């Protein structure tokens, strides 16, 4: 039995005059909806999506990222990012934003709660790069795919 579809979350489109923190928080909020376009609208054409966790799968380009989003959204339902800490630093034409977070979602029959950190580069009101590091061992343990030896 699949979970009911979540409503699309209304997100203000990224604009060059929005602060990088506003862009990143809007991007993270957009994941609570089921609209791949609303998420992808936050990223640049040449967006680089990178993972430091071994279970992650990165990609380059907004269209490729957009193409992958429906699978993610259907795999992780009732999802939300809870931001624990957020730091912004300006360097030349790019602002880097670091977010320490907890990602919560339903994954099949399991509720997962996974800590992580994301590094964003924001330019002209869109995310140009995201580097995500999340605890893949916690994910495997919470979904019953790994049991620590005793």
N, C-alpha and C positions, 0 to 999 in steps of 0.2 A: 504494500500500500504506500503510495507516494504522498509526501506532505503537500498540503495545499500551497498553491503558488502565493508568494508574498507579493504585495503590491509594489509597483515601481515607486521608488523614492524620488521626489522632486528635488533636483539638484540645480543650483544656479550654474550655468555654463562657465567654464574657466575664461577669464578675461585678463589681458595683460596688466590691468591696474589692480588686480586682486593680489593680496600678499601670498607669498609662498606657503605660509602656514595655513591660510584659508584654502588654497588649492589642494594641499595634502589632506587636510581634514575633510574637505568635500569629497575627495577621491575615496578615502577610507569609508565615509558614510555611504557612498554610492553602492558599496558591496552589500548593504542590507536590503537592497532591492533585487529584482531579477532582470535588470535591463543591461545587457552587455554594451549597448551603445552609450548609456549614461556613464558607465565606467570608462570605456575607451575614449570618450570625449575629453577626459582629463589628461590624456597623454599626447605627446608630440608624434608627428608622422614617423620619425626615426627612433621612436622610443626603444630603449634597451631594458629588458626585463631579465634580471639576473637573480640566481639563487645560490646561496652558500651552503644550503642544506642538501644532502645527497639525494633526497627524494624529490626535490624541486626540478622543474624543467623550464629553462629560460627561453627567450625568443627575442627577435629584433623586428621592429616595425609595428605601427598601430594596427594595421590590418591583420597581421598574424596574431597579435595579442587579442584582438577582437574575436578572431576565429576560434581561439581556445577558451574564451570566457564561458560559453554555454556549458561546456563539460564541467568546468570548475563549479559553476553555479548550481548545476544539477547534482553534483557529487557532495557538495557541502551546503545543506539547506539550513534555514533559520540561522544565518550567519551574522556575525557582528565583530568588529574590532573594538576593543576597549583600550584606549590610549593611557598608558601609565606615565609616560614622560615624552616631551617633545622639545627639541633644540633646533634652532635655526642659525645658520652662519652664512653671511654673504661673501662671495668671492667673485670678483670681476662681474660678468654678466649673468652668473648662475648663483642661485641660493641653494645651499644644501640644507636639508631638513632631516633630522634623525628622530625616529619614533620608536619608543619601546612600547610593546603592545601585548595583549592577550587576544588571540583569535578563538572565538567560540562558535561551534556549528554542530549540526547533526550530520554524521557521516554514516549512512546506512542505519543500523540499529544503535549506533554509539553516539554519545555526546562527547565531543572533544573540546579540550581547553588547552591551547598550545601557546606558550610564550614565544616571543620573537622580537627582532629588531629589524627595522627597515631604514635604509638610507635613500633619500630622494634627492635628485637634482631637478630644480624648477627654473624654467626660463620662459619669459613672455607668457606667464599664466598657465603653462602646461608642464606636466612631468616629462622630463627628457630621459631620465634613468631612474630605475628602482633596483636596489640590491636588497634582497630579503634573506634573512637568516632566522629560521625557526627550528624548534626542537623536534626533529624527525623521530627520535627515539620515543619521546613522549607520545607522539601521534601513533606509532606502532604499538606501544603498550596500551593506550586507551582504546584502540580498535581491535585488540586481541590478536594482533599479528606478531607480537613478540612478548615473551615472558622471560624475565631476568633469571639466570641460573641461581639456584640456591646452594 
